[in-house]
Amino acid sequence: MLLLSCSYRGFGAAADVVLAMSSVTVRSAPVVTVLISSSLNTFIAEKRLDRGLTLAELKCKLELVVGSPASCMDLQLFSTDNTFIQNLDQDDALLGSYPVDDGCRIHVIDKSGAKAGEYEDLSRVEKYELSQEAYDKRSDSVRSFMKKNRLGKFNEEETSQKATEQLRKLEEERLAAEAITPGSRCEVQVVGQPTKRGTVMYVGLTDFKPGIWVGIQYDEPLGKHDGSVEGKRYFTCSPKYGAFVKPQYVVIGDFPEEDYGLDDEM
């Protein structure tokens, strides 16, 4: 008996076709990957489906994807290039009996009367709300666990130590900042980084981080911004020349701008 093996398309996914004398056997992959869209939703989902499903069983699975009741669905099949192929309208037929290939799209038309986008509007979803008083009484909550184990803010000693440490750091920054005035020449000396020279442009509190910060205009483009951070301007300089550092890293002195010989280069 002569056997011929070839690739055959048009009967679902690419299939192996075996010719034995006058008989033809088509072996299709048992699972197909398709896209699911709906007249109710804007999103498209990708699903792996068993070709052995009946369309009735498929509709039940699609309820969880698109939100439409199975009894209120019409199904349409589109090709990989989004061309309409045919309606899937026989509930007792197998999915594999239709020309469904990987990458095809099954479109669900909802007939329940629901409005488009209704299942995507989270503001219409009834939310479960628990009062702070009721939450405090629960014994199985995260807050209850933290209280029992004296963790986080429920550890008064640790919280007090952190608050004291923050006040100490803020006082150190305040004392260091008293010797720094806008317009002063300075060097920024951070451990592990090269020393940078520049001019003090700003000293004080900021909105982007707590504590006292010193705004520097560097002599070279070694900064991060132009004096503006998160939409708020603290000073003005050229882009990449501005930076903020903590006062303890700023040394005030007679630091003339270094000449790197850039004017001598052509």
Salt bridges, closest charged atoms under 4 A:
ASP74 OD1 - LYS111 NZ 3.34
ASP91 OD1 - LYS59 NZ 3.03
ASP101 OD2 - ARG9 NH1 2.71
GLU133 OE2 - LYS137 NZ 3.76
ASP136 OD1 - ARG143 NH1 2.56
ASP136 OD1 - LYS147 NZ 3.98
ASP140 OD2 - ARG138 NH2 3.16
GLU158 OE2 - LYS162 NZ 3.43
GLU165 OE2 - ARG168 NH2 2.38
GLU171 OE2 - ARG174 NH2 2.51
GLU172 OE2 - ARG168 NH1 2.39
GLU173 OE2 - LYS246 NZ 2.98
GLU178 OE2 - ARG174 NH1 2.56
GLU187 OE2 - ARG197 NE 2.97
ASP207 OD2 - LYS232 NZ 3.07
ASP219 OD2 - ARG185 NH2 2.70
ASP226 OD2 - ARG233 NH2 3.16
GLU258 OE2 - ARG197 NH1 3.95
